[in-house]
Amino acid sequence: MEHLLGLLRIHVNKGVNLAIRDVCSSDPYVVIRMGKQKLKTRVVKNNINPVWDEALTLSVSEPLPVKLEVYDRDTFSLDDKMGDAVFDIQPFLEAIKMRLNNLPNGTIITTVKPTRTNCLSEESQIIWTDGKAVQKMVLRLQNVECGEIEIQLSWIDIPGSRGLK
């Protein structure tokens, strides 16, 4: 426990205009990896604009990049890759470290701009919402012809953990 900084909750909201990998659609699911951790969403059948609306939680002991991969579930062969994206949680953790409290709902703490080294398709704002910082991201998938994934980050402090300093 003492090596942990806390928990990163990744709310995988939806996919937009994902690649077609079957005859006329795909059966997509998302895999999230950080270090040795690997989490998966459920499969959404026959949909290139799937809504997962799932929260996946990673234990964070160091601020490693997070890799998101999208796959098409296939029954009789290996699942097809539908793109990937990598994002850095450091700007989000820096906002958490500010230990802001009592801000009005909707206050923008900071904005992360799209660059060549991140997969953001648009500006991503870290916003104070319901007593905590959250970051919404639209990630452009790489190594594929099209597709974006919409996610939201939030942080959970763990009593007895090292915490963010």
Secondary structure, DSSP 8 states (H G I E B T S, - for coil): -TT--EEEEEEEEEEES----SSS---EEEEEEETTEEEE----SS-SS-EEEEEEEEEESS---EEEEEEE--SSS--EEEEEEEE--HHHHHHHHT---S--TTEEEEEE---TTS-BSS-EEEEEETTEEEEEEEEE-BSSSS-EEEEEEEEE--TTS----
